Structure formats: structure tokens, C-alpha cells
Amino acid sequence: MTRSASGAASPFCACHGRDVYTSIARGVTGSLATSADLDWMVTLLAERRRSLVPHAPIFWRPAPDAAIAHRAFLEYLLADGGAHAYRTVASVLIAVPRGDGWLVDDAYVPGEDWATGDGRVLWNELAADCGGSEVRFVCPTHEHARAELARAAELAVAESWWHMELQGSGGGEAGCQIELPGAEAITVGAPAIYAPPGPILFLPAIADAGRAVPAAIAKAPELGCSAIVVNQVASDDALPNNLTDAGFRRHCDYYTGAIQRVQETP
């Protein structure tokens, strides 16, 4: 999750200033979510976090006070952070200002109704407000229906995160710049809603995977890191093989592109 530097709404978004905007698809109605929906949104997004845990139990380990921290963060986003939030009866999507565009991470749709039901309705609400603006859409790799919506919106994978969890390692310090052979890295603390036992050793770019990957695996436990995350740009065709051979797993894709409506499938 990301806050805008100024906390102000993004000026490039041609918002309509409406109180409620309604779109209908197969009987599903969407509208703006407000601070009155905070408790409902926190409960819904907590369910989404629970679904993430089996796929990365260390990386996505919930904090004991995750609901309290998340509510405070969402309240800030809606009141002062320039976010747009949309809801149906059972689903929610929150878009947060990010640079010259938007970040969509906090979003939940039950079941498979992403590209053809609630998810499409929520996305089209966002497109009605911010069509043409750039977006970064976070898609954990096991959430296939969520990715189907991204493709239906004509977004493409720009980056993927690969991770390796380190059982029994933790207690390190976040914010340390680390020089590795063939790459630079940084130890990163988790957002307040998560509680891994140590920071993440994050490699944003790799120049020489043959040297950097084994060096990161050796160094991370010394630093008290609980996991290693490597960023792979979509154009790097060789890195996935290096990471797979080393025991990493691709756990999250980042789709980008211009926001546009998703048409209903006949």
C-alpha cells in the first residue's frame, strides 16, 4: 500500500464530482464507498488477507492488530489520501494515487466474479472517474480470476515478484542498503498489517543473476531477513529460469496500462 506524497487527490484524474454513480451488469450495482463503509471494508479485506496466507505464510503473515492498522490507513486514504473507493453489496476496490497514476491493491471480489461480475462493475466505476490514467494493478499469481480482469482491461504484466521464505530467520533491521555481487539490495520492513519475523531482502534489479541470486540466499539469514524478494521486469526472459532453479517462486504480478472500461461479455 502506498500513500501519495502530498496526500492530495491526483489532478490528472478527470473525476465527475458525483456523490453516487451507478452501473449495472447482470444485476450488479456499484457505487462510491465512503467512510461510513470503513468497518465493512476492513472486514471484507481481512477475508482477502486470510486467503493470501497459505501462499506465502511468512511473507503474508497477518499482524495481530492488522484490522486496527488497516482501518486507520483506509480512513486516511479516504479522508486525506486522495483515494477512490467503490463497492457493490459483496465487493470493494480502492485506487490510491501513485505518482502520475493509480495503484490498485486493496480489492476483493468473492469467487470468480472478477471479469464478468462485481470486479468488472467496480473497474468500470474507476474507469468512469479516471479513464485514460495509468494504473498499477497488484495480482498475486494464485488469483487467476483477478488476473483475468486485468487482461480484460487490456493491462499487461510489467513486473513480477519472486520470493523465497526463510524458515527460522528473523530479527533483522529494515532500511539497510546491501551490496551484493551482481545486484544491489535493501532490507524492507513489512506494512503494518503484516508481521513476518524479520525484514525482506529486496532486490529491485539484477545485473548478474548467476552471482546475485546465490549471494542473496547466503546473505539474507546473516541479515536476519525472513524472506527474499526479487523483482523481475517482464522483458527479462532469462531471470525466471535462474530463480526457479534456485528455489524461488513467482508470487505476485504487477499489471500496468491505461484505465479503460471492460466491456460486458455477450
N, C-alpha and C positions, 0 to 999 in steps of 0.2 A: 504494500500500500504506500502511496506517495502523496504528500501534501504539496500544493503549489507554493512557490517561494513567497508570493505576496499574500496568499490566502484569498485573492480576489477571483471573481469569475473571469473566464478567458474572454478577451474582447473579440476574438476571431469567430466566435460561435454566434451565428445568426439566430438567436433564440426569439421565440414568438411572444414572450411575456405573458403566457396564458396561465391560468390557475389550474385548469384541468384540460387535458387533451385526450380524447377517446378514439381508439382504433379498434376495429372488430375483425377477428379472424376465427372462423369456425366457432363462434360464440364466445371467444375470449376477449375480455375488455381490459385495456391498460390505462393507467393514469399516472400522474406525478405522485411520488411518495414524499411525505413531509415529516417533520419532527414528531408529529403525532403517531407516526408509524414506527418509531425507533425501537420500541421493545419487540414488536412483531418482526422487524428486520433482523435484530440481534438473534432472536430465537431461530429464524429461518437460516441465517448464515452460520450459526453454530452447528446445525444439522449438516450443512455442507462441509464444515471443517472436520466433523466426525467421519465423513466419508473419505476424506483425504488420508487420514492416519494410517490405514493398512498399507498404503502405497509408499509411505516414507515415514515410518513410526518415530524416528529420531528427528528428522528434518521438520516434520509437521506435528510434533508433539504439542498438544494444546497447553497453554499456561493455565494454572489453577484459577486465575481470575480473568480468563480470556473474555468472558461475556461483559464484565465491567469495563475492561480496557477497550473492547471493540465498541461498546455503546458510546463511550466518551469520544472515541475517534470519529465515529459516524456523526455524532452530534456536531462536532467541529466542522466536518465536511459540509454538512447541510446548512449550518448557520453562517460559517465564515470561509469555508474552503472552496467555494465555487462549484461544488459537485452538483450533478443532476442525478436524481434517483427516480426510478419508475417501478411500478408494481402492477401485478394482477392479484387475483384472490390468493394464489398459491406461490407466486414467484416474484423475484426482485432483481433489479440490475442497477448498479451505481457506477457512474462515469466520473472520474476525477481529473481535473486539469493536470496535464503533464507537458511541460514545455509549450510548444505550439500546437498541441493536440490533446488527446484524452487517453486515459488509462482505464480499462475495464477489467477489474479483478474480482471485486465483490459482486458476484452474480450467482443466483441459484434458481434452477428450474427443476422440479421433480421429474423423475423418469426420463423419457426420451423426447420430450416436447420442446426441444430447442429450435430446430429449423422449421417446424411446421405448426407449432402451437404457441405456448407462452413466450418462449425465447424469441420467436420472430416478432411477436407483438411488442415486447419490450425493446428489441433492437430498432423497430420502426418508430417507436416513440423517440428514441435517441436520434434517429435519422431526421425526424421532423424538426428537432431542435438544432441539430449540429451537422446536418448533411454537408458533405464535402470536406469536413475537418479530418485530420489524421487521427488514427486510433491505434493503440497497442492493446491487444486482447489476449489475456492470460488463459492458456488452455492446458491444464495437466493432461498428460498423454493418455491416461485411462478414461478421460471424459470424452468419449467418442462423439456423443450427440452434441456436446458443446462445440467441438471442432467442426462438426457438420454445419452448424450455424455460421461459424467463421468463414467457411468456404462458400456457403450460400450468399454471404455478404461480400464475396469476392475479395476477401483478405487472403494474404499469403504468409507462410511462415518466414519470419525474418531471422529469428534466433531460436535456439533450443538450449535448455539447461540439462546437463548430465550430472548425476550425483552418485557419491559413494558414502554410505554411512559407516561410521567407525564405532563399533561396539566397545564400550568401556572407556572411551576417550572423552575428555571434557575438562572444564575448569579454566580454559584459556582466556586470553584478553582480546576483546574486539578492537578494531581500528588500527591494527599493526600492518604496515607495508612490508611485504616479504619478497625478496629477490630469489627467484628460482632459476635454474638453468633452462633457458628457452621460454621463459614466461615471467611476468610479474603477478603477484597475488596480494590479496588483502584479507585479513580476518574480519568477518562481518557478524555483528550481533543480530539476533532474530527480532522481528517485530514483537511488540508487547503481547500479542495474542498467542505466541508460540514460546515454548520453553525447552529447547534442546539443552543438553547438559554443558555445551560449550559453543563457541562461535563457529561459523562456517568459514573454511578456507576457500575463498572465491577467486577463480582465475578468469578474468574478463576476456582475455585474448591470449592465444598460444602461438608462439613463433616456431617452436620446435617441439612437437608432441612427444617424439621419441625420448627426449631428455626431461621435458617438463612434467609429464604425467607421472613417471616413477618417482621423480623428486618430490612432487606434491604428496604422493602417498606416503613417502618416508617422513616428510616434514610435518604433516598435519598432526599426528599424535604428539610429537615433541612440543607443538604449539598449544596443546590442549583443545584442539578442534574436534567437534563431534561429527563433522561431515565435510566432504569436499564437493564443491560445485564448479563445473567447467562450463563456460559459455561457448557455444558453437554457432557461428554465423552460417546461414543456410548455404552459402556458396562454398563452404569448406567441406568438400566431399570426402577427404581422407581422414579427418579427425574422428568421425564416428567409429571407424574400424579400430583406431588406436584406443579409444575409450572403452569400447565393448571388450576388446581383448584384455584390458587392464581390470575389468570388473565393474565398470561404471554402467549406469542405467539412465536412459533418457527419461526424465520425469515431467518435463514441462516445455511446451512450445509457446512462442510468442508470435501471434499473428499481427500483421500491420497492413494498413491501407487507408483509403478514404472511406468515411462513413457514408453508406448509401442504403436505401430501403431493400429489404429482402422481399421478393415477390411471392405471393401465395402459390403453392403448387396445385395445379388443377386436380 
